Amino acid sequence: MNGITKAAEKENLKVGTIQFSQLKEIPEEFLREKIPVKEGDVYSNKSLSEIYLALKRLNYISNVNVYPQQEGDTVNLVVEVDETANALEAAQRAETAQDLTKKTEFVVSKVDVKGLEKISKEEALKNVKVKEGDQFVPQEAIDGAQKIFQTGLFASVEPSVDREANNTVAITYIVEENPIVKDIEISGNTLFTEAQLEQALGIKEGEILNGNLLNPDNNGIVKLYNKGGYTTARIETINVSKEGDIKIGLTEGMVDSVVFKKVNSKRENERTTEYKAKLRTKPYIFERSQSVKPGEILEAKNVEATIRDLYRTGIFTSIEPVVSGSETDPNARSVEFLVEERPTTTINGSISYGTSVGLVGGLKLADTNFLGRGQEASINLEASNKGDKTFDISWFDPWIRNTERIQAGGSIYWRESVDDNAGPLDVEKVRKIGTRWTIGKGLNDKIYVRLSARYDHYKEILGSKQINDKYNLIALTPSLIYDSRDNSFAPTKGIYSTLTYEKGDLIKDKRKYDQFEADLRAYHHTFFKDKNVMAYRVVWGSTGSGTPDALRFSIGGAETLRGYEYGKFEGFNKFHATVENRTQINKTLQFVTFFDIGNAWQKSTVVGGRKINTPDRHGASKFADLKKGVGVGIRLNTPIGPLRFDYGWPLDPEEKGGQKTGGEFYFSFGQTF
């Protein structure tokens, strides 16, 4: 059942009072017991037909019309009936019948139908089980009348049993055929023409009326609207005259208002205040994702699109649509989206340990819904006992207000990374200070183009403490992004891919720098449905032969190749791929298994006491000596954001022909990808 169908059910219209009019002999309470719809029941299109059919099959009622009148969340019903002659006597006779299901000593000598004009006897009796020569059972004769009526071609069917000689009985069904359809009048329609609705209904002028086609369970009009996604359309009135005039009144369900309302989490409910009851997210964030518009017919695809686009912002954990009617306008639908906001602000100090990076302390202030504007902002400070240090400030707006999907952002950073396993000729320490600024444009809701510019100052220091390299880099990076994920922070389906090319200039340096990277990610549910997700990632990168050591690719660690140390494999080309299975245990805990594979390729030689790295394009083209790792992990959803704990085991030695090392433990925030 899709999202909008659930919403239609939540209108919660109830049957109010049920009144009968035009009664002459039969008591109202007597007829009230004959209908399956009771006061207080849930109201639907089916309520009208159930009353109509229940009373029309009574042989003492000749005609029935049902008029619904909505008052708020209740629908009062006025049932207009025409009694036959001596209706009370007929009703009493029906009520006092005894032992209708027992076989009698009589044998059926004849089964006949009277009152036929346009319908053949064979067609009328084709579903009647009682046959000539059968032992007479009164209930079977009555059931035969019902079978005849269920063909939909008769306004009334009354069985008559006449006793004859030799212990036989003759069964005669006295029928009144439905009128020939003279005219069909449909009101309230705007989406489909009257001709389209008549065709969908299946009732044609000049043909005998089949009353079954007016039953909402088999009503072509409602089915046509449902097929088009207009699932709150409903038939309000059905009126059939003896002359064959059919009048159908329907409402298509026009959106009267759209409201977004906060639903507090359990934690927030414990300390609800007026402030906590308000949505933190600004109204314009909702408006630009809102496909449901006042003044338009409510359509399932627009409700689903609104929910999908809001989820894709990553700001919300739950979005539930509720549709209600209007007290004054039966065609109006009020749509309310009940949303639960994800905790997006994190202010935390942390101490963690990773096998490769050692003990890490950090202080981070971050918000992925900064000031309720859907922006990402963070300040981060980290340091490890192995010498790694990081300080950065960043901000990014994925959709600037009052623009056509314009994006912008920037960051300023200072980083120092240390490789405590570096030899005297290896780069042991890299210091970088710089800034990056980005502007982008969404071509639609899935495709984006971006252009980034950065300026960095690098300093590389060897294990011998000598300076290996110093340079200033200025670079431009165009990129193309495709993103169909259902949630940017915790995707369960969709594709995310990027193509990035960076062209840079080392100021006052003859070396040339350029770099290309392709990144493809995909997500889908398994046969365990919402509880289990498969996630895949494949990355390929290549950089020019003049690329300095600090700008080369590195593989290994929590984000690329688990089971190995951070940045263990370096090169001018890289490849890595990941397959993850993510099982949601509950709202707080997720269990993960993974398989990683990859490597980076380069050749190293020592010239004049210096280690020189050059590309190994042949090894890269052959995907030589790929390293593999497997492992398990857990994800904890906390008020400060999702925490990630992984442990990976290497399946290959770090050096070809060497010994495999032990596993590696990793701690970080968010999903791997």
Buried (B, 14 or more C-beta within 10 A) or exposed (E): EEBBEBBBEEBEBBBBEBEBEEBEBBEEEBBBEBBEBEEEBEBBBBBBBBBBBBBBBBBBBBBBBBBBEBEEBBBBBBBBBBBBEEBBEBBBEEEEEEEEEEEEEBBBBEBBBEBBEEBEEEBBBEEBEBEEEBEBBBBBBBBBBEBBBBBBBBBBBBBBBEEEEEEBBBBBBBBBBBBBBEEBEBEBBEBBEEEBBBBBBBBEEEEBBBBBBBBBEBBBBBBBBBEBBBBBBBBBBBBBEEEBBBBBBBBBBBBBEBEBEBBBBEEBEEEEEEEEEEBBBBEBBBEBBBBBBEEEBBBBBBBBBBBBBBBBBBBBBEBBBBBBBBEEEBBBBBBBBBBBBBBBBBEBEBEBEBBBBBEBEBBBBBBBBBEBBBBBBBBBBBBBEBBBBBBBBBBBBBBBEEEEBBBBBBBBBBBBBBBBEBEEBBBBBBBBBBBBBBBBBBEEBBBBBBEBBBBBBBBBBBBEEEEBBEBBBBBEBEBBBBBBBBBBBBBBBBBBBBBBBBBBBBEEBEBEBBBBBBBBBBBEEEEEEEEBBBBBBBBBBBBBEBBBBBBBBBBBBBBBBBBBBBBBBBBBBBBBBBBBBBBBEEEEEBBBEBBBBBBBBBBEEEEEEEBEBEBBBEBBEEEEEBBBBBBBBBBEBEEBBBBBBBBBBBBBEBEEEEEEBEBBBBBBBEBBB
